[in-house]
């Protein structure tokens, strides 16, 4: 097959890029042909199709004039450049299928129509809730939200879901409304949902067989399970409200056993949290061998999210290392962590329940070792990269009717 993969970043920027590059590597190694479509960036990996990439565009803010703001707003919703460039790319390479990953804002869903106009089927992986939530994360003023799931996107405007800003919320409302009017998502041949929770969430836009469940995969052959246990609880992730790190810090503070906590990550809450809690807990951003070693020697990995997680790679990675996971009952996390078998689940924002769960594991080394080994067996059986890749090909063949 010849597959065109579209993603706005062509470097490892986050979880969606991790999944996309895993799939890209597999397709190339399996003898398929891959065509790339993305945004130009100095951090990009090399591609033979760079001349088709769109110009670099950031919507992070900054001081710009009124006309520039209007132009940015229009391209945020519909990108003529992306439509033109992907059209040329499809015409020149004639792919069998277009697989979209994280395309919002810089590439925009308008590229879906460009592919369908040329008779090329489209698959879209749901790395977030964008088709049913204008802000993508199903948060309204920091609280988990389901108000837009039925297609009434005016809720984002009424509730000022975008950082409390009327202007930002209005732009996101306009974007969602235009895509709804253009029926961009209705033109997708198959949605790929990385967890059942996501599949259910987008049911009104992708009913029945238009959505396929395909959990993210991890290369278990590249990770050796570890029984090393240096007696610390590990959190890895952004220091933002919805990740629940403050609940975890409160749980540690009220714990009777006072287990050691290590927080690896940075983010907008970093200085606030360091001022309120023991600053020695925070080790900053870790990557590469330093991160691997930190996970390998941890006793427990905690994922205390307070938003509807999809299929977090951090959970799969912890399981691959043979570590028990203590996770909140949010989104797709309960589909990965078997409560009482591979880890423990707790109600999000409940610092007391979280504290008791970690107290239990830290008091029983044999229990956490057993759960860690069960976690490794589970990830091998259900979330391996090989299993994911087999499912991906099945989806492609189903869409193409081969």
Secondary structure by P-SEA (a helix, b strand, c coil): cbbbbbbcccccccaaaaaaaaaaaaaaaabbbbbbbbbbcccccccccccccccccccccccccaaaaaaaaaaacccaaaaaaaaaaaaaccccbbbbccccccccaaaaaaaaaacbbbbbbccccccccccccccccccccccccccccccccccccccccaaaaaaaaaaaaaaaaacccccccbbbbccaaaaaaaccccccccbbbbccccccccbbbbccccbbbbbbcccccccaaaaaaaaaaacccccbbbbbbcccaaaaaaaaccccccccccccaaaaaaaaacccccccccccccccaaaaaaaaacccccccccccccccccccccccccccccaaaaaaaaaaaaacaaaaaaaaaaaaaaaaccccaaaaaaaaaaaaaaaacc
